Amino acid sequence: MGKGFQRFIYLLSRLMQVIAGIALCFMMSLTTCDVILRAFGKPIIGTYEMVSFTGGVVIGFSVPITSWVRGHIFVDFFYQKFSKMWQNLFNVCTRILSLAFFVFLGWNLMILASDMLRSGEVSLTLQLPFYPVAYGIGFAAFVECLVLIGDFVKIAGGEYE
């Protein structure tokens, strides 16, 4: 479970980043068109719903690559004072907690999506089903779990910076 696993996680995270980027561009374009058309009295029906759905995709699908490149905020003024062994222990503990959270999140989102699919729950205006977004974000949570497992591999191999 070395370099091949790491590469797979990275490529999957990058693919999800591309999907999130496309969704973000769609969101911006839709919002811009809606604002312009609204000025002429012809708003796009269901813009709020579509922006909400794609916003969930953008945020959910961006988490794995952000974690992979460590693009999140990290307060390290105490962390840097620790020895390498204590830093690794701290990293392992935080990854265990994060892994537990994302497994719980992903599992519950899959249950929620299944319930939405079974009940046929849809949005009010466009009648779009909710379950694909919930499944997608649940999948993203499980990919984040793979990223965290990849961090364990890096820490164990002494490659974690």
Secondary structure, 3 states (H helix, E strand, C coil): CCHHHHHHHHHHHHHHHHHHHHHHHHHHHHHHHHHHHHHCCCCCCCHHHHHHHHHHHHHHHHHHHHHHCCCCCCCCCCHHHCCHHHHHHHHHHHHHHHHHHHHHHHHHHHHHHHHHHHHCCECCCCCCECHHHHHHHHHHHHHHHHHHHHHHHHHHCCCCC
